[in-house]
Structure formats: C-alpha cells, structure tokens
C-alpha cells in the first residue's frame, strides 16, 4: 500500500504535532472538520518506513470519523490495520495516535475561543 493523505493542508481547521526524540521521527496532522466529523485529514512525517506507514494508516482510520471516535483510535488499532509491525518498530504507532490527539485538542481549543 502506498502512503495516503501525505500532504500539507493549507487553511486546516486544526493541526497537531508529535515527535519521538529517541529516534528523531516527527509527525504533523492537519484536519478539516465539519459538524464534529473529520472531513479531511493529511500529514507530513519525517521518519522511517514504519513512521510513514503508521501515519498513513492513522489518517485512513480517522477520516470520516467523529472527533470522539477518532480519539478512541489506539496504537493497537493501527498495528492491527497494518497486519503488524516489527517489534522494534511498534513504538511508531504512538506517533500517529499522539499527533492525532493533539490535532483534535487543537481543534477544540480553537472553537472554544470563537
């Protein structure tokens, strides 16, 4: 599977970034939200093949979901959707979950101040 949704989103409703200092990987998710649903999601990632794969899969799993349901996506969900990851790369799934949660949190902060 080729990475999906890998692009920067101009005028995103929200964004969230997370990095892993231990391995140097970094990820930013961009969201477009309508009626509390993730209408569009994209990302930019700097990292290894596992970081790219988990970022892509996180975006696929989150697209079209309500914000509440997207917050329930787990590292295990991502690994299972990818049919597994090498054990030494399993930590990469945390990158997607953490950046997604930060993007959703950023969205809630923005609408709170409107």
mmCIF file of the C-alpha atoms, coordinates in Angstrom:
data_MODEL
# 
_entry.id   MODEL 
# 
loop_
_atom_site.group_PDB 
_atom_site.id 
_atom_site.type_symbol 
_atom_site.label_atom_id 
_atom_site.label_alt_id 
_atom_site.label_comp_id 
_atom_site.label_asym_id 
_atom_site.label_entity_id 
_atom_site.label_seq_id 
_atom_site.pdbx_PDB_ins_code 
_atom_site.Cartn_x 
_atom_site.Cartn_y 
_atom_site.Cartn_z 
_atom_site.occupancy 
_atom_site.B_iso_or_equiv 
_atom_site.pdbx_formal_charge 
_atom_site.auth_seq_id 
_atom_site.auth_comp_id 
_atom_site.auth_asym_id 
_atom_site.auth_atom_id 
_atom_site.pdbx_PDB_model_num 
ATOM 1   C CA . UNK A 1 1   ? 0.000   0.000  0.000  1.00 0.00 ? 1   UNK A CA 1 
ATOM 2   C CA . UNK A 1 2   ? 1.307   3.448  -0.881 1.00 0.00 ? 2   UNK A CA 1 
ATOM 3   C CA . UNK A 1 3   ? 1.100   6.161  1.773  1.00 0.00 ? 3   UNK A CA 1 
ATOM 4   C CA . UNK A 1 4   ? -2.212  8.000  1.658  1.00 0.00 ? 4   UNK A CA 1 
ATOM 5   C CA . UNK A 1 5   ? -3.078  11.592 2.654  1.00 0.00 ? 5   UNK A CA 1 
ATOM 6   C CA . UNK A 1 6   ? 0.574   12.694 2.772  1.00 0.00 ? 6   UNK A CA 1 
ATOM 7   C CA . UNK A 1 7   ? 0.426   16.432 2.071  1.00 0.00 ? 7   UNK A CA 1 
ATOM 8   C CA . UNK A 1 8   ? 0.306   19.752 3.862  1.00 0.00 ? 8   UNK A CA 1 
ATOM 9   C CA . UNK A 1 9   ? -3.200  21.184 4.162  1.00 0.00 ? 9   UNK A CA 1 
ATOM 10  C CA . UNK A 1 10  ? -3.497  24.945 3.683  1.00 0.00 ? 10  UNK A CA 1 
ATOM 11  C CA . UNK A 1 11  ? -6.083  26.594 5.925  1.00 0.00 ? 11  UNK A CA 1 
ATOM 12  C CA . UNK A 1 12  ? -6.603  23.496 8.059  1.00 0.00 ? 12  UNK A CA 1 
ATOM 13  C CA . UNK A 1 13  ? -9.094  23.805 10.897 1.00 0.00 ? 13  UNK A CA 1 
ATOM 14  C CA . UNK A 1 14  ? -6.533  22.282 13.256 1.00 0.00 ? 14  UNK A CA 1 
ATOM 15  C CA . UNK A 1 15  ? -3.098  20.737 13.413 1.00 0.00 ? 15  UNK A CA 1 
ATOM 16  C CA . UNK A 1 16  ? -1.175  18.687 15.901 1.00 0.00 ? 16  UNK A CA 1 
ATOM 17  C CA . UNK A 1 17  ? 2.447   17.608 16.040 1.00 0.00 ? 17  UNK A CA 1 
ATOM 18  C CA . UNK A 1 18  ? 4.327   14.955 17.930 1.00 0.00 ? 18  UNK A CA 1 
ATOM 19  C CA . UNK A 1 19  ? 7.905   13.754 17.806 1.00 0.00 ? 19  UNK A CA 1 
ATOM 20  C CA . UNK A 1 20  ? 9.918   10.917 19.268 1.00 0.00 ? 20  UNK A CA 1 
ATOM 21  C CA . UNK A 1 21  ? 13.256  12.271 20.476 1.00 0.00 ? 21  UNK A CA 1 
ATOM 22  C CA . UNK A 1 22  ? 14.621  8.739  20.865 1.00 0.00 ? 22  UNK A CA 1 
ATOM 23  C CA . UNK A 1 23  ? 14.504  8.031  17.131 1.00 0.00 ? 23  UNK A CA 1 
ATOM 24  C CA . UNK A 1 24  ? 14.106  11.524 15.644 1.00 0.00 ? 24  UNK A CA 1 
ATOM 25  C CA . UNK A 1 25  ? 10.745  10.896 13.950 1.00 0.00 ? 25  UNK A CA 1 
ATOM 26  C CA . UNK A 1 26  ? 8.269   13.791 13.755 1.00 0.00 ? 26  UNK A CA 1 
ATOM 27  C CA . UNK A 1 27  ? 4.677   13.998 12.520 1.00 0.00 ? 27  UNK A CA 1 
ATOM 28  C CA . UNK A 1 28  ? 2.110   16.748 11.998 1.00 0.00 ? 28  UNK A CA 1 
ATOM 29  C CA . UNK A 1 29  ? -1.547  16.032 11.264 1.00 0.00 ? 29  UNK A CA 1 
ATOM 30  C CA . UNK A 1 30  ? -3.846  18.591 9.610  1.00 0.00 ? 30  UNK A CA 1 
ATOM 31  C CA . UNK A 1 31  ? -7.629  18.372 9.985  1.00 0.00 ? 31  UNK A CA 1 
ATOM 32  C CA . UNK A 1 32  ? -10.694 19.773 8.257  1.00 0.00 ? 32  UNK A CA 1 
ATOM 33  C CA . UNK A 1 33  ? -13.710 19.280 10.468 1.00 0.00 ? 33  UNK A CA 1 
ATOM 34  C CA . UNK A 1 34  ? -17.400 19.650 9.659  1.00 0.00 ? 34  UNK A CA 1 
ATOM 35  C CA . UNK A 1 35  ? -20.183 19.014 12.168 1.00 0.00 ? 35  UNK A CA 1 
ATOM 36  C CA . UNK A 1 36  ? -17.676 17.347 14.528 1.00 0.00 ? 36  UNK A CA 1 
ATOM 37  C CA . UNK A 1 37  ? -16.529 14.854 11.866 1.00 0.00 ? 37  UNK A CA 1 
ATOM 38  C CA . UNK A 1 38  ? -13.078 14.644 10.295 1.00 0.00 ? 38  UNK A CA 1 
ATOM 39  C CA . UNK A 1 39  ? -13.902 15.501 6.717  1.00 0.00 ? 39  UNK A CA 1 
ATOM 40  C CA . UNK A 1 40  ? -10.296 15.662 5.533  1.00 0.00 ? 40  UNK A CA 1 
ATOM 41  C CA . UNK A 1 41  ? -7.022  14.674 7.158  1.00 0.00 ? 41  UNK A CA 1 
ATOM 42  C CA . UNK A 1 42  ? -3.465  14.953 5.920  1.00 0.00 ? 42  UNK A CA 1 
ATOM 43  C CA . UNK A 1 43  ? 0.000   14.763 7.394  1.00 0.00 ? 43  UNK A CA 1 
ATOM 44  C CA . UNK A 1 44  ? 3.678   15.464 6.953  1.00 0.00 ? 44  UNK A CA 1 
ATOM 45  C CA . UNK A 1 45  ? 6.063   12.991 8.521  1.00 0.00 ? 45  UNK A CA 1 
ATOM 46  C CA . UNK A 1 46  ? 9.815   12.818 8.894  1.00 0.00 ? 46  UNK A CA 1 
ATOM 47  C CA . UNK A 1 47  ? 10.899  9.336  9.804  1.00 0.00 ? 47  UNK A CA 1 
ATOM 48  C CA . UNK A 1 48  ? 11.439  5.716  8.931  1.00 0.00 ? 48  UNK A CA 1 
ATOM 49  C CA . UNK A 1 49  ? 9.200   3.422  6.891  1.00 0.00 ? 49  UNK A CA 1 
ATOM 50  C CA . UNK A 1 50  ? 7.232   2.396  9.998  1.00 0.00 ? 50  UNK A CA 1 
ATOM 51  C CA . UNK A 1 51  ? 6.511   6.032  10.893 1.00 0.00 ? 51  UNK A CA 1 
ATOM 52  C CA . UNK A 1 52  ? 5.290   6.672  7.364  1.00 0.00 ? 52  UNK A CA 1 
ATOM 53  C CA . UNK A 1 53  ? 3.100   3.552  7.402  1.00 0.00 ? 53  UNK A CA 1 
ATOM 54  C CA . UNK A 1 54  ? 1.597   4.276  10.822 1.00 0.00 ? 54  UNK A CA 1 
ATOM 55  C CA . UNK A 1 55  ? 0.955   7.932  9.926  1.00 0.00 ? 55  UNK A CA 1 
ATOM 56  C CA . UNK A 1 56  ? -0.802  6.911  6.738  1.00 0.00 ? 56  UNK A CA 1 
ATOM 57  C CA . UNK A 1 57  ? -2.888  4.248  8.485  1.00 0.00 ? 57  UNK A CA 1 
ATOM 58  C CA . UNK A 1 58  ? -3.842  6.632  11.291 1.00 0.00 ? 58  UNK A CA 1 
ATOM 59  C CA . UNK A 1 59  ? -5.143  9.074  8.676  1.00 0.00 ? 59  UNK A CA 1 
ATOM 60  C CA . UNK A 1 60  ? -7.107  6.321  6.917  1.00 0.00 ? 60  UNK A CA 1 
ATOM 61  C CA . UNK A 1 61  ? -8.657  5.140  10.189 1.00 0.00 ? 61  UNK A CA 1 
ATOM 62  C CA . UNK A 1 62  ? -9.570  8.688  11.306 1.00 0.00 ? 62  UNK A CA 1 
ATOM 63  C CA . UNK A 1 63  ? -11.019 10.061 8.059  1.00 0.00 ? 63  UNK A CA 1 
ATOM 64  C CA . UNK A 1 64  ? -14.804 10.292 8.222  1.00 0.00 ? 64  UNK A CA 1 
ATOM 65  C CA . UNK A 1 65  ? -14.973 9.517  11.926 1.00 0.00 ? 65  UNK A CA 1 
ATOM 66  C CA . UNK A 1 66  ? -16.444 11.782 14.562 1.00 0.00 ? 66  UNK A CA 1 
ATOM 67  C CA . UNK A 1 67  ? -13.856 13.549 16.694 1.00 0.00 ? 67  UNK A CA 1 
ATOM 68  C CA . UNK A 1 68  ? -14.961 11.420 19.652 1.00 0.00 ? 68  UNK A CA 1 
ATOM 69  C CA . UNK A 1 69  ? -14.464 8.178  17.726 1.00 0.00 ? 69  UNK A CA 1 
ATOM 70  C CA . UNK A 1 70  ? -11.121 9.337  16.327 1.00 0.00 ? 70  UNK A CA 1 
ATOM 71  C CA . UNK A 1 71  ? -9.909  9.940  19.884 1.00 0.00 ? 71  UNK A CA 1 
ATOM 72  C CA . UNK A 1 72  ? -10.560 6.246  20.560 1.00 0.00 ? 72  UNK A CA 1 
ATOM 73  C CA . UNK A 1 73  ? -8.087  5.047  17.902 1.00 0.00 ? 73  UNK A CA 1 
ATOM 74  C CA . UNK A 1 74  ? -5.318  3.135  19.660 1.00 0.00 ? 74  UNK A CA 1 
ATOM 75  C CA . UNK A 1 75  ? -1.794  2.073  18.817 1.00 0.00 ? 75  UNK A CA 1 
ATOM 76  C CA . UNK A 1 76  ? -3.097  -1.496 18.670 1.00 0.00 ? 76  UNK A CA 1 
ATOM 77  C CA . UNK A 1 77  ? -5.759  -0.480 16.112 1.00 0.00 ? 77  UNK A CA 1 
ATOM 78  C CA . UNK A 1 78  ? -3.052  0.948  13.866 1.00 0.00 ? 78  UNK A CA 1 
ATOM 79  C CA . UNK A 1 79  ? -0.748  -2.058 14.198 1.00 0.00 ? 79  UNK A CA 1 
ATOM 80  C CA . UNK A 1 80  ? -3.635  -4.458 13.502 1.00 0.00 ? 80  UNK A CA 1 
ATOM 81  C CA . UNK A 1 81  ? -4.760  -2.458 10.454 1.00 0.00 ? 81  UNK A CA 1 
ATOM 82  C CA . UNK A 1 82  ? -1.213  -2.779 9.102  1.00 0.00 ? 82  UNK A CA 1 
ATOM 83  C CA . UNK A 1 83  ? -1.199  -6.536 9.788  1.00 0.00 ? 83  UNK A CA 1 
ATOM 84  C CA . UNK A 1 84  ? 1.559   -5.975 12.322 1.00 0.00 ? 84  UNK A CA 1 
ATOM 85  C CA . UNK A 1 85  ? 4.853   -4.160 12.654 1.00 0.00 ? 85  UNK A CA 1 
ATOM 86  C CA . UNK A 1 86  ? 8.281   -5.478 13.576 1.00 0.00 ? 86  UNK A CA 1 
ATOM 87  C CA . UNK A 1 87  ? 8.550   -5.428 17.367 1.00 0.00 ? 87  UNK A CA 1 
ATOM 88  C CA . UNK A 1 88  ? 11.373  -2.869 17.299 1.00 0.00 ? 88  UNK A CA 1 
ATOM 89  C CA . UNK A 1 89  ? 9.116   -0.513 15.280 1.00 0.00 ? 89  UNK A CA 1 
ATOM 90  C CA . UNK A 1 90  ? 5.885   -0.892 17.290 1.00 0.00 ? 90  UNK A CA 1 
ATOM 91  C CA . UNK A 1 91  ? 6.602   2.382  19.114 1.00 0.00 ? 91  UNK A CA 1 
ATOM 92  C CA . UNK A 1 92  ? 5.991   4.227  15.820 1.00 0.00 ? 92  UNK A CA 1 
ATOM 93  C CA . UNK A 1 93  ? 2.248   3.696  16.221 1.00 0.00 ? 93  UNK A CA 1 
ATOM 94  C CA . UNK A 1 94  ? 2.398   6.071  19.202 1.00 0.00 ? 94  UNK A CA 1 
ATOM 95  C CA . UNK A 1 95  ? 3.459   8.848  16.839 1.00 0.00 ? 95  UNK A CA 1 
ATOM 96  C CA . UNK A 1 96  ? 0.155   8.726  14.925 1.00 0.00 ? 96  UNK A CA 1 
ATOM 97  C CA . UNK A 1 97  ? -2.071  8.406  17.982 1.00 0.00 ? 97  UNK A CA 1 
ATOM 98  C CA . UNK A 1 98  ? -0.332  11.250 19.814 1.00 0.00 ? 98  UNK A CA 1 
ATOM 99  C CA . UNK A 1 99  ? -0.286  13.667 16.865 1.00 0.00 ? 99  UNK A CA 1 
ATOM 100 C CA . UNK A 1 100 ? -3.942  12.926 16.069 1.00 0.00 ? 100 UNK A CA 1 
ATOM 101 C CA . UNK A 1 101 ? -4.978  13.599 19.656 1.00 0.00 ? 101 UNK A CA 1 
ATOM 102 C CA . UNK A 1 102 ? -3.024  16.861 19.649 1.00 0.00 ? 102 UNK A CA 1 
ATOM 103 C CA . UNK A 1 103 ? -4.731  17.939 16.409 1.00 0.00 ? 103 UNK A CA 1 
ATOM 104 C CA . UNK A 1 104 ? -8.169  17.193 17.853 1.00 0.00 ? 104 UNK A CA 1 
ATOM 105 C CA . UNK A 1 105 ? -7.256  19.033 21.049 1.00 0.00 ? 105 UNK A CA 1 
ATOM 106 C CA . UNK A 1 106 ? -6.104  21.988 18.934 1.00 0.00 ? 106 UNK A CA 1 
ATOM 107 C CA . UNK A 1 107 ? -9.470  21.978 17.141 1.00 0.00 ? 107 UNK A CA 1 
ATOM 108 C CA . UNK A 1 108 ? -11.389 22.047 20.425 1.00 0.00 ? 108 UNK A CA 1 
ATOM 109 C CA . UNK A 1 109 ? -9.203  24.914 21.688 1.00 0.00 ? 109 UNK A CA 1 
ATOM 110 C CA . UNK A 1 110 ? -9.851  26.916 18.512 1.00 0.00 ? 110 UNK A CA 1 
ATOM 111 C CA . UNK A 1 111 ? -13.632 26.531 18.638 1.00 0.00 ? 111 UNK A CA 1 
ATOM 112 C CA . UNK A 1 112 ? -13.650 27.352 22.343 1.00 0.00 ? 112 UNK A CA 1 
ATOM 113 C CA . UNK A 1 113 ? -12.120 30.760 21.607 1.00 0.00 ? 113 UNK A CA 1 
ATOM 114 C CA . UNK A 1 114 ? -14.545 31.621 18.775 1.00 0.00 ? 114 UNK A CA 1 
# 
